[in-house]
């Protein structure tokens, strides 16, 4: 029972982080957003729990895989929103 609950919490937090990342990326459609700026904004947006940098990094990678955003070709620490 505890493991099931823990997995549910992780899944829900992932969805909350995804939403925050997408909101930040949508507001910056025309510019590349650095990882540092993105993670700082996401951490400040989420008040329900303390978003850990590793969780944010994992969700960024998932959003890249699902083609919601992409890495900048010249600077791998920056990201672009994919409409």
N, C-alpha and C positions, 0 to 999 in steps of 0.2 A: 504493500500500500504506500509506504513512504517513497519508494523509488518511482512509482507511477505519478505521485504528486510532484516530486522533484522534476520529472521530465515535463510535466504540464506547465510548471512555473517557468522552466527554461524556454519552452516553446512560446509561451505568452510574452515573456520578456523579449525574446527575439523579434516577435511581431511588433512590439512597441518600439524597439530600437530601429527596425526596418522603416517604420512610419516616420520616425524622427529624421533618419538619414535621407529618405526620399523628400521630405519637406525642405530640408536644407538644400539639397541638390536642385529641387525645382525653383527655389528662390534665387539660385545662382546659375540658371540655365546657360547664360552667355559667357560665363567665366569658369575656369578650372578652379576647383576647391582643393586646398592642400589637406593632407591627412590630419595635421595638427589642428587646423581650423575646423574641419568637419567633426572631429572627435570632441573638441571643446564645446562646439555648439550643441551637439547631441547630448553631451553630459549635462549641459545647463537646461536643456529642454525637458529632460526626464526627471520628474520629481517623485514618482512612485517608488523608485528604488535607485541605488547608486549604480549606474551603468559602468561596468569595468572596461578598461581599454581593450582587453583581449576579446570581450564579448562584441564590442563595436567592430574590431578588426575582423572577426569571424563573420559578422553580418555584412560588412562591406564586401568581403570576398563572395558571399552568397549572392548579393545583389549584382556583382559583376558577372558571376556565372549565369544568373537569370537575365542578363542584359538590361538591367535598369540603369546601370552606369558603366563607365569604362575608365581605364587608366589613360593618362596623357601619354602620348607616344614619346615625347622628349623628356618629361619629368615624371618618373614612376611614382612619386609621392603625391601627385595631383590627380583628381578625378573629374570626369565630365558626366553630366546627366544625359541619358539617352531617352529621348521622347518616344 
